[in-house]
Amino acid sequence: MAVIRWNPFTEFEHVRSEMDQLWQLAGSEGSRLVSRRDTFPLIEIIDHPDHLLVRAELAGIKREDIRLYGTYNKVTIEGERYFPSFPSETIQLRNERSYGQFKREIELPSQIDNNQTTAKMKDGILEIFLPKREKEQQKEIEIIAEERIDP
Amino acid sequence: MTEVVNRFRETSIIPEGDYLIPVVDIYETKNEIGLLIDMPGVAKDDLKIQIENKELIIYGKIRKENDVIYYTERYGLDYYRIFTLPDTIELDRIAAKMENGTVMITLPKEERARPKEIPITVIE
């Protein structure tokens, strides 16, 4: 029988901070080691003149276990990370990865055209391409130099 | 995609700097110990695993893009973690593979460390 405990990610935070301290003690000089937060998935937003890029860290999650929804100003990532299927008589020695369902709603800094939104996955990063609505796109404004002022 | 990890003898595979500790799950079966390490943003070719002095060192270099970031929760740091190995691992048979940003490492146990059922004879 598999002896596998399910643990919410947060319960291990104290272990993680202890580990971090150990690392600090043993760590090489000048190195700073950073621990992760609980938010899942972690994201970043890149603002280009005509589109936004949202990247989310979804390591170890299959494409078919992720669903993506978008409106004109919001994008929602939801899905589930399943526990790996281990052979019988497996003992879990350490659990820092989180399992179960997740959902994250991201408010966007610009209005987007949600009919043109695309997404791809690579190396555990989901990248969502969100073209801005025409009226939100940044355009260069021409500056006219007036050389002569009419009397 | 499974490949045998090379044991290299360089002084260090880790350049100086700040690192992020990747999260890990460790499990044990009858014949092996397994590690699942999350390293989102690391391509297979940017992953280094070194075994030296009973330690397994893992280093993953993230792909950095020259973007103007509006908002981020990602650290933008490479991953680095050291694990101390038990004495009973067959070092030459350690294998690793990478899938969707997660590294899977299998550490096969030596024959002597694999549990065997001991027959119990009932004496009447």
Interface residues (C-beta under 8 A of the other chain):
Chain A: I4 R16 M19 D20 W23 S28 G30 S31 R32 L33 V34 S35 R36 R37 T39 L42 I43 E44 I45 I46 D47 H48 L52 L53 R55 E57 L58 A59 G60 I61 K62 P84 F86 P87 E89 T90 I91 Q92 L93 R94 N95 E96 R97 P109 M121 D123 G124 I125
Chain B: I14 E16 G17 D18 Y19 L20 I21 V23 V24 D25 I26 Y27 E28 T29 K30 I33 L36 D38 M39 P40 G41 V42 A43 K44 R63 D67 V68 I69 Y70 Y71 T72 E73 R74 Y75 L77 Y80 E99 N100 G101 T102
